[in-house]
Amino acid sequence: MLFISKVFLFLFLPITYAGFWTLGSKNARYAWLAAAGYVFYGYWKPAYCLLMALSTVVSYFAGLGFLRWSDNKRIRWWLLVLPITVDLCLLGYFKYADFSIKILNTFLRWSGAEPLPLLNLLLPIGISFYTFHTISYIVDSYLEVITPTRNPLEFACYVSLFSQLVAGPIVRFRELEGDLQAINKASRRGFLDSGWSFFIIGLIQKVLVADTIAAVIDPALLTPTKLSTVGAWMCMLGYTYQLYFDFAGYSNMAVGLGLLFGFHIPQNFNSPYRALNPSDFWRRWHISLSRCFRDYVFFPSLGRRPTKLRVAWVTFATMTLCGLWHGANWTFVVWGAYHGLLLVLYGRYSSIWDARPQWLQRAVTFFLVLIGLTIFRASGRAAATAILTRMFTPHAGTTLVGAGTLAAMLALAAGFAHFGRNTFELRHDWSRPTGMALATLFVLCLVVIYGTRSSPFLYFQF
C-alpha cells in the first residue's frame, strides 16, 4: 500500500488512526498497530506477510534467549549468529538468488556448460528494511545496548510499524523503546499539528516535485542513446532532485505518521545537497542507513588498532556492500564502490579539500554525487556508458518532451535543496497565511492523486 494511494489516505489511515486512539491499554494498541502493519504490507501480496512474521518470531525468541542465558557466552554467540543467518538467508534468497545465478552462468558459458535457469523471484517490498530492524535488534540485544522485550505484541508492533515498514527510515528498537513503553500515555493532541505538517510537506515533495520531474525524465531515459548532451544533463539533474524529493518526501511522511501515533521517528535527510564533502554527504543522506553500516559493518570490521590502510579498505568494502544492499545489479555495486573511493580519497586529501572555499566544496560534492547517481539510475553498463558519454562529449539528439516544465522544476527543486531549510529546520506552528498555502497545496496533491495512477516511491525497489 502506498502513502499516496487513495485507499491509504481515505480508508486505511482514518480507520487505523480512529481505532488506535479509541483503544487505551498498551497491549490493545500494540496489537492494533501490528495488525494494521500486516494489512498495510499484505495489501500488495498477502503471502509475503509470512516472511515478516518468520523474521519477527525468530528475532523475538532470540531476544528472550539473551535474557534467559545472560551469562552463557557460547549460547549467546549462537543466539546472535543463527537468527541473523536466518534473516540474511531470506534476504539473500529473494533479493540476490537470480543475481548469483547470472554470475554463475557467466562462468558456465565460458566453460561451455549449460546455464542454469533463473528463478524469477518477486522481491518482497521492504524486506531490506525490516531485515535491518530485526538484525539491529539482535545485535543490540547481544551487546546489551538494549534490554530485549518480553512482550511479543510490543516487538511485533515495532517490526511491522507501517509508517516506516517498507522504505524506512531504518529505526532501531532503542530509538522507539521509550515511545513503545509509553504508548498508552501518548497524547493525541500533543503532536497532531507537527505530524500533519510533516506528512503534508512530504506529500508535496513526492507528488508535486518528484513525480512531476519523473513524468518528463522517465520516458526520455528509456532510450538514453537518443539523448542530446543538454538532454542528458537535464535528465540526470532531474533524477538527482527526483530521488531526493521522492525519498525525503517518504521519510517526512513516515515521521509525520509516526507523530500522529505518538512515535518519534528520527531524521533521515539533513539537506544532503548542501554537503561540503563526501563524508559530510553520508552524514546527511539516508542517515539511518549510514548509521547502520557504520555501527554494524564498518566499526566491527576495523579491529582494535586499525592502520590507515585498513581503514581505507574497510571504508571501500563497506560502501561497496552498501551499494549491493540497494539491489542485485552491478550498477549498484559500482555506485557503492565509487562512493567508497570518494571517501577514501577525501580521507587522504581532506586538508587540501577543506582549504577550498565552501561554495566550491559544495559544488564539487554535488557534481560528484550527480555522477554517481547517473550510474545508480542506469539499467546496466550500456545505459550508464551511453548517458555519461553524452554528458561529457557533444551529442545531438531528439527534443526532450516537456523540457520547459523540467527546467522550471529543476530551478524550484534546486532552490529548496541547496538553499532552503529542510523539514526538521522548520517551525511547525504555522501562521494563517502559511497554513492556508499548505492546505491549498495539500488539496492540489489530492487532486493529482485522484486523477492519476499512484507512483511507487523509488526506494520500494530496494
C-alpha positions as CSV (number, residue, x, y, z in Angstrom):
1,M,0.0,0.0,0.0
2,L,1.3,3.4,-0.9
3,F,1.1,6.5,1.3
4,I,-0.1,8.4,-1.7
5,S,-2.8,5.9,-2.7
6,K,-6.5,6.7,-2.3
7,V,-7.1,3.5,-0.3
8,F,-4.4,4.6,2.2
9,L,-5.5,8.2,2.5
10,F,-9.3,7.7,2.6
11,L,-9.7,4.3,4.2
12,F,-6.6,2.7,5.9
13,L,-5.3,5.8,7.7
14,P,-8.6,7.1,9.1
15,I,-9.6,3.7,10.3
16,T,-6.2,2.9,11.8
17,Y,-6.0,6.4,13.5
18,A,-9.5,6.2,14.9
19,G,-9.1,2.7,16.2
20,F,-5.7,3.4,17.8
21,W,-7.0,6.4,19.8
22,T,-10.2,4.6,20.8
23,L,-8.1,1.9,22.5
24,G,-6.5,2.6,25.8
25,S,-4.2,-0.2,27.0
26,K,-0.7,-1.0,25.9
27,N,-1.4,-4.4,24.5
28,A,-4.5,-3.3,22.7
29,R,-2.6,-0.6,20.9
30,Y,0.4,-2.9,20.2
31,A,-2.0,-5.4,18.7
32,W,-3.9,-2.8,16.7
33,L,-0.8,-1.3,15.1
34,A,0.8,-4.7,14.5
35,A,-2.4,-5.9,12.7
36,A,-2.5,-2.6,10.8
37,G,1.1,-3.1,9.7
38,Y,0.3,-6.6,8.3
39,V,-2.8,-5.3,6.5
40,F,-0.7,-2.4,5.1
41,Y,2.1,-4.8,4.0
42,G,-0.2,-7.6,2.9
43,Y,-2.3,-5.4,0.7
44,W,0.4,-5.8,-2.0
45,K,0.9,-9.6,-1.6
46,P,-0.5,-11.3,1.5
47,A,1.7,-14.4,1.3
48,Y,4.8,-12.3,1.9
49,C,3.5,-11.4,5.4
50,L,4.7,-14.9,6.4
51,L,8.3,-13.8,5.7
52,M,8.0,-10.8,8.0
53,A,6.2,-12.9,10.6
54,L,9.0,-15.6,10.5
55,S,11.7,-12.9,10.9
56,T,9.8,-11.4,13.8
57,V,9.3,-14.7,15.6
58,V,12.9,-15.7,15.2
59,S,14.2,-12.4,16.4
60,Y,11.8,-12.2,19.3
61,F,12.8,-15.6,20.7
62,A,16.5,-14.7,20.2
63,G,15.8,-11.7,22.5
64,L,14.2,-14.0,25.1
65,G,17.3,-16.2,24.8
66,F,19.6,-13.3,25.6
67,L,17.6,-12.7,28.8
68,R,17.5,-16.4,29.7
69,W,21.2,-17.1,29.2
70,S,22.7,-13.7,30.0
71,D,25.9,-15.3,31.5
72,N,26.5,-18.1,28.9
73,K,28.8,-16.7,26.3
74,R,28.6,-19.7,24.0
75,I,24.8,-19.8,23.9
76,R,24.7,-16.0,23.4
77,W,27.0,-16.3,20.5
78,W,24.7,-18.9,18.8
79,L,21.7,-16.7,19.6
80,L,23.5,-13.9,17.7
81,V,24.6,-16.0,14.7
82,L,21.6,-18.2,14.0
83,P,18.8,-15.6,13.8
84,I,21.0,-13.2,11.7
85,T,21.7,-16.2,9.4
86,V,18.0,-16.9,9.0
87,D,17.3,-13.2,8.2
88,L,20.2,-12.9,5.7
89,C,19.2,-16.2,4.0
90,L,15.7,-14.9,3.5
91,L,17.0,-11.6,2.2
92,G,19.7,-13.3,0.0
93,Y,17.3,-15.8,-1.5
94,F,14.6,-13.3,-2.6
95,K,16.9,-10.4,-3.4
96,Y,20.2,-12.0,-4.7
97,A,19.4,-15.5,-5.9
98,D,18.9,-14.6,-9.6
99,F,21.8,-12.2,-9.5
100,S,24.0,-15.0,-8.2
101,I,22.7,-17.4,-10.9
102,K,23.6,-14.8,-13.6
103,I,27.1,-14.6,-12.3
104,L,27.4,-18.3,-12.1
105,N,26.0,-18.6,-15.6
106,T,28.7,-16.3,-16.9
107,F,31.4,-18.8,-15.8
108,L,29.3,-21.8,-17.0
109,R,29.2,-20.3,-20.5
110,W,32.9,-19.7,-20.5
111,S,33.4,-23.4,-19.6
112,G,30.9,-24.5,-22.3
113,A,28.4,-25.8,-19.7
114,E,24.6,-25.3,-19.8
115,P,23.5,-22.2,-17.9
116,L,21.1,-22.6,-15.0
117,P,17.5,-21.2,-15.3
118,L,16.6,-18.1,-13.4
119,L,14.1,-18.3,-10.5
120,N,12.4,-15.0,-11.5
121,L,11.5,-14.3,-7.9
122,L,9.3,-11.3,-7.0
123,L,11.2,-9.2,-4.5
124,P,9.2,-8.6,-1.3
125,I,8.8,-4.9,-0.8
126,G,10.6,-3.6,2.2
127,I,12.4,-6.8,3.0
128,S,15.8,-5.0,3.3
129,F,14.3,-2.5,5.7
130,Y,12.6,-4.8,8.2
131,T,15.5,-7.2,8.0
132,F,17.7,-4.3,9.2
133,H,15.2,-3.7,12.0
134,T,15.4,-7.3,13.3
135,I,19.2,-7.7,12.8
136,S,19.9,-4.4,14.7
137,Y,17.6,-5.6,17.5
138,I,19.5,-8.9,17.8
139,V,22.9,-7.2,17.7
140,D,21.9,-4.6,20.2
141,S,20.5,-7.3,22.5
142,Y,23.7,-9.2,22.3
143,L,25.8,-6.2,23.0
144,E,23.4,-5.3,25.9
145,V,22.7,-1.9,24.4
146,I,19.0,-2.7,24.9
147,T,17.1,-5.0,27.1
148,P,15.0,-7.3,24.9
149,T,11.3,-7.0,25.3
150,R,9.3,-9.9,26.8
151,N,6.1,-8.6,25.2
152,P,5.6,-10.3,21.8
153,L,3.0,-7.7,20.8
154,E,5.4,-4.9,21.5
155,F,8.0,-6.4,19.3
156,A,5.6,-7.3,16.6
157,C,4.4,-3.7,16.7
158,Y,8.0,-2.4,16.3
159,V,8.8,-4.6,13.3
160,S,5.6,-4.0,11.5
161,L,5.0,-0.3,12.2
162,F,3.5,0.7,8.9
163,S,4.9,4.3,8.9
164,Q,8.5,3.1,8.4
165,L,7.9,-0.5,7.3
166,V,8.7,-0.7,3.5
167,A,11.1,2.2,2.8
168,G,12.5,3.3,6.2
169,P,13.8,5.2,7.9
170,I,15.6,2.2,9.5
171,V,14.6,2.8,13.1
172,R,16.4,0.8,15.8
173,F,14.5,-0.5,18.7
174,R,16.4,1.7,21.2
175,E,15.1,4.8,19.2
176,L,11.4,3.8,19.7
177,E,11.7,2.0,23.0
178,G,10.6,4.9,25.1
179,D,7.6,5.7,22.8
180,L,6.6,2.0,22.8
181,Q,6.7,1.8,26.6
182,A,4.6,4.9,26.9
183,I,2.2,4.0,24.1
184,N,-0.8,4.0,26.5
185,K,0.2,7.5,27.7
186,A,0.6,9.1,24.3
187,S,-1.2,12.4,23.7
188,R,-3.4,12.6,20.6
189,R,-3.2,16.4,20.6
190,G,0.5,16.7,21.6
191,F,2.0,16.2,18.1
192,L,-1.1,16.4,15.9
193,D,-0.1,19.7,14.2
194,S,3.6,18.7,13.6
195,G,2.5,15.3,12.5
196,W,0.2,16.6,9.8
197,S,2.7,19.2,8.9
198,F,5.5,16.7,8.2
199,F,3.1,14.4,6.4
200,I,1.7,17.2,4.1
201,I,5.2,18.5,3.3
202,G,6.4,15.0,2.4
203,L,3.3,14.6,0.2
204,I,4.0,17.8,-1.6
205,Q,7.7,16.8,-2.1
206,K,6.6,13.5,-3.6
207,V,3.5,14.3,-5.7
208,L,4.2,17.9,-6.9
209,V,8.0,17.8,-7.2
210,A,9.4,14.3,-7.6
211,D,6.6,12.9,-9.7
212,T,6.4,16.0,-12.0
213,I,10.1,15.6,-12.7
214,A,9.7,11.8,-13.2
215,A,6.9,12.4,-15.8
216,V,9.5,14.1,-18.0
217,I,12.7,12.2,-17.4
218,D,11.4,8.6,-17.2
219,P,10.3,8.3,-20.8
220,A,13.5,10.0,-22.0
221,L,15.7,7.7,-20.1
222,L,14.1,4.6,-21.7
223,T,16.2,5.4,-24.7
224,P,19.4,7.1,-23.4
225,T,21.1,6.8,-26.8
226,K,18.7,9.3,-28.2
227,L,19.5,12.0,-25.7
228,S,21.4,15.1,-26.6
229,T,24.1,16.4,-24.3
230,V,21.8,19.1,-22.9
231,G,19.0,16.5,-22.6
232,A,21.3,14.1,-20.7
233,W,22.4,16.7,-18.2
234,M,18.8,17.8,-17.7
235,C,17.7,14.2,-17.1
236,M,20.4,13.4,-14.7
237,L,19.9,16.7,-12.8
238,G,16.3,15.8,-12.8
239,Y,16.9,12.4,-11.4
240,T,19.2,13.7,-8.7
241,Y,16.4,16.0,-7.4
242,Q,13.7,13.4,-8.1
243,L,15.4,10.8,-5.9
244,Y,16.0,13.3,-3.1
245,F,12.5,14.7,-3.0
246,D,10.9,11.3,-3.5
247,F,12.8,9.6,-0.7
248,A,13.0,12.7,1.6
249,G,9.3,13.1,1.0
250,Y,8.6,9.5,2.0
251,S,10.8,9.9,5.1
252,N,8.9,13.1,6.1
253,M,5.6,11.4,5.6
254,A,6.9,8.5,7.8
255,V,7.9,11.0,10.5
256,G,4.6,12.7,10.3
257,L,2.6,9.4,10.5
258,G,4.8,8.4,13.5
259,L,3.9,11.6,15.3
260,L,0.2,11.0,14.7
261,F,0.5,7.8,16.7
262,G,3.0,9.1,19.4
263,F,6.2,7.8,17.8
264,H,9.3,10.0,17.2
265,I,10.9,8.6,14.1
266,P,14.4,10.2,13.6
267,Q,15.5,12.4,10.8
268,N,16.7,10.6,7.6
269,F,17.8,13.6,5.5
270,N,19.6,16.7,6.5
271,S,19.9,18.8,3.4
272,P,22.4,16.4,1.7
273,Y,22.9,18.6,-1.3
274,R,24.5,21.3,0.9
275,A,27.2,18.8,1.9
276,L,30.8,20.1,1.9
277,N,32.5,16.8,1.1
278,P,31.8,13.1,0.5
279,S,31.9,12.3,4.2
280,D,29.6,15.1,5.1
281,F,27.2,13.9,2.4
282,W,26.8,10.5,4.0
283,R,26.2,12.2,7.4
284,R,23.2,13.9,5.7
285,W,21.9,11.4,3.1
286,H,19.8,8.4,4.2
287,I,21.1,8.9,7.7
288,S,19.5,5.8,9.2
289,L,21.2,3.5,6.7
290,S,24.6,5.3,7.0
291,R,24.5,4.8,10.8
292,C,23.6,1.1,10.5
293,F,26.5,0.4,8.1
294,R,28.8,2.5,10.3
295,D,27.8,0.7,13.6
296,Y,27.2,-2.9,12.4
297,V,29.7,-3.2,9.5
298,F,32.4,-0.5,9.5
299,F,33.3,-0.3,13.2
300,P,33.3,-4.1,13.8
301,S,35.5,-4.6,10.7
302,L,38.2,-2.2,11.8
303,G,39.7,-4.2,14.6
304,R,41.2,-2.7,17.8
305,R,44.2,-0.9,16.3
306,P,43.5,-0.3,12.6
307,T,46.2,1.1,10.3
308,K,45.4,3.8,7.8
309,L,45.4,1.2,5.0
310,R,42.9,-1.0,6.9
311,V,40.6,2.0,7.4
312,A,40.7,2.7,3.7
313,W,40.0,-0.9,2.7
314,V,37.2,-1.2,5.3
315,T,35.7,2.1,4.1
316,F,35.8,0.9,0.5
317,A,34.4,-2.5,1.3
318,T,31.6,-1.1,3.5
319,M,30.4,1.3,0.8
320,T,30.6,-1.4,-1.9
321,L,28.4,-3.6,0.4
322,C,26.1,-0.6,0.9
323,G,25.8,-0.4,-2.9
324,L,24.9,-4.1,-3.1
325,W,22.3,-3.7,-0.4
326,H,20.4,-1.3,-2.7
327,G,19.9,-4.0,-5.3
328,A,21.1,-7.0,-7.3
329,N,22.6,-5.1,-10.1
330,W,26.2,-4.3,-11.0
331,T,25.3,-0.6,-11.3
332,F,24.5,-0.5,-7.6
333,V,27.8,-2.3,-6.7
334,V,29.8,0.2,-8.9
335,W,27.9,3.1,-7.3
336,G,28.8,1.9,-3.8
337,A,32.4,1.3,-4.8
338,Y,32.5,4.8,-6.4
339,H,31.4,6.4,-3.1
340,G,33.8,4.2,-1.2
341,L,36.6,5.5,-3.4
342,L,35.5,9.1,-2.9
343,L,35.5,8.6,0.9
344,V,39.0,7.1,0.8
345,L,40.3,9.9,-1.3
346,Y,38.7,12.5,0.9
347,G,40.2,10.9,3.9
348,R,43.7,11.1,2.3
349,Y,43.4,14.6,1.0
350,S,40.9,16.2,3.3
351,S,43.3,19.0,4.4
352,I,43.6,20.2,0.7
353,W,39.9,19.8,0.1
354,D,38.8,21.6,3.3
355,A,41.1,24.6,2.5
356,R,38.9,25.4,-0.6
357,P,36.0,28.0,-0.4
358,Q,32.8,26.4,0.9
359,W,30.8,27.2,-2.2
360,L,33.4,25.3,-4.3
361,Q,33.3,22.3,-1.8
362,R,29.6,22.2,-2.1
363,A,29.5,22.5,-5.9
364,V,32.1,19.8,-6.4
365,T,30.5,17.4,-3.9
366,F,27.1,17.8,-5.6
367,F,28.8,17.2,-9.0
368,L,30.4,14.0,-7.7
369,V,27.1,12.8,-6.2
370,L,25.3,13.5,-9.6
371,I,27.9,11.4,-11.5
372,G,27.4,8.6,-9.0
373,L,23.6,8.8,-9.4
374,T,24.0,8.5,-13.2
375,I,25.5,5.1,-12.6
376,F,22.9,4.3,-9.9
377,R,19.9,5.2,-12.2
378,A,21.2,3.3,-15.3
379,S,19.6,-0.1,-16.0
380,G,23.1,-1.5,-16.9
381,R,26.6,-0.8,-18.1
382,A,25.5,0.1,-21.6
383,A,22.9,2.6,-20.4
384,A,25.4,4.2,-17.9
385,T,28.0,4.4,-20.7
386,A,25.6,6.0,-23.1
387,I,24.4,8.7,-20.6
388,L,27.9,9.5,-19.4
389,T,29.2,9.7,-22.9
390,R,26.5,12.2,-23.9
391,M,27.1,14.2,-20.8
392,F,30.8,14.7,-21.4
393,T,31.0,14.8,-25.2
394,P,28.9,16.9,-27.6
395,H,25.9,14.9,-29.0
396,A,22.8,15.9,-30.9
397,G,19.6,14.2,-30.0
398,T,15.8,14.2,-30.0
399,T,14.0,17.1,-28.4
400,L,13.2,16.4,-24.8
401,V,9.5,16.4,-24.4
402,G,8.5,18.6,-21.5
403,A,11.9,20.4,-21.4
404,G,10.2,23.7,-20.3
405,T,8.4,22.0,-17.4
406,L,11.6,20.2,-16.4
407,A,13.6,23.4,-16.4
408,A,11.1,25.1,-14.2
409,M,11.0,22.2,-11.8
410,L,14.8,22.0,-11.7
411,A,15.0,25.6,-10.7
412,L,12.4,25.1,-8.0
413,A,14.0,21.9,-6.7
414,A,17.5,23.4,-6.7
415,G,16.3,26.4,-4.7
416,F,14.8,24.2,-2.0
417,A,17.5,21.5,-2.0
418,H,20.5,23.9,-1.9
419,F,19.3,27.0,-0.2
420,G,16.0,26.2,1.6
421,R,15.5,24.8,5.1
422,N,14.7,21.1,5.4
423,T,11.6,19.9,7.2
424,F,13.3,19.4,10.6
425,E,14.6,23.0,10.5
426,L,11.1,24.4,10.0
427,R,8.8,25.6,12.8
428,H,5.5,23.6,12.5
429,D,3.3,26.1,14.3
430,W,2.1,27.7,11.1
431,S,0.8,31.2,10.7
432,R,-2.5,31.7,9.0
433,P,-1.0,32.5,5.5
434,T,1.4,29.6,5.7
435,G,-1.3,27.3,6.9
436,M,-3.6,28.3,4.0
437,A,-0.8,27.8,1.5
438,L,0.0,24.4,2.9
439,A,-3.7,23.4,2.8
440,T,-4.0,24.6,-0.8
441,L,-1.0,22.5,-1.9
442,F,-2.4,19.6,0.1
443,V,-5.7,19.8,-1.8
444,L,-3.8,20.1,-5.1
445,C,-1.9,16.9,-4.2
446,L,-5.2,15.1,-3.6
447,V,-6.5,16.3,-6.9
448,V,-3.4,14.9,-8.6
449,I,-3.6,11.7,-6.7
450,Y,-7.3,11.3,-7.5
451,G,-6.8,12.0,-11.2
452,T,-3.6,9.9,-11.8
453,R,-2.3,6.5,-11.1
454,S,-0.2,6.3,-7.9
455,S,3.5,6.3,-8.5
456,P,5.6,4.0,-6.2
457,F,8.3,5.5,-4.1
458,L,11.7,4.9,-5.7
459,Y,13.1,3.2,-2.6
460,F,10.4,0.5,-2.6
461,Q,12.6,-1.4,-5.1
462,F,15.4,-1.6,-2.6
